[in-house]
Every structure is written in structure tokens, then in C-alpha cells.
Amino acid sequence: DYKQPFQTKLDSALVRSCQAELEDQGRDASVRALSSTNEANVFSRFGIECVAIGPGQSVGNSHAPNEHVRISQLYDAVRFYKGVLERM
């Protein structure tokens, strides 16, 4: 079942808030397109702006027998999500 890719405008409030939070945390805030499967393309069909972001290493770590995310990365993700919610 082919699903159209989603795209969120770079100047959207959501993207700007995510970038600002990443910058405040001293992290890379660059935006890039990735080929992956997630629910963002479904939500975007209903006009919901989306970004795909999450903790840990994706490339080379996904869907593998030893797939993992460090606890510290989960805490960083919580801090990021909380910060973005507060900004929005």
C-alpha cells in the first residue's frame, strides 16, 4: 500500500519550535528528508503538521536483533518533547 510522503513547511511554528528547542539543548537542529515508515503521512493527509523525531540512533539500529535506545537518550527525548510543548 503506497503512502504519499509528507512534507511540513520549514517555516511552520512546529518546525521552528522543534529547532529552537534542539538549539537550546545544544543539539543539531538541521532539517532533512528521510525515507522511513511512520504515521506522519497519514496525519498530514488530515492537515496535521508533523515532524519525525525520536531518541537514539536510527540508521543501522532499527529493526535489528540488538536494536536499543539508551536510558539517557530517553530522558533527553522527554526534555525535548516537554520543551516543544511549552513553546507551542
Secondary structure, DSSP 4 states (H G I P E B T S, - for coil): ---PPP---TTSHHHHHHHHHHHHTT------------THHHHHTTT-------SS--TTTTTSTT----HHHHHHHHHHHHHHHHH-
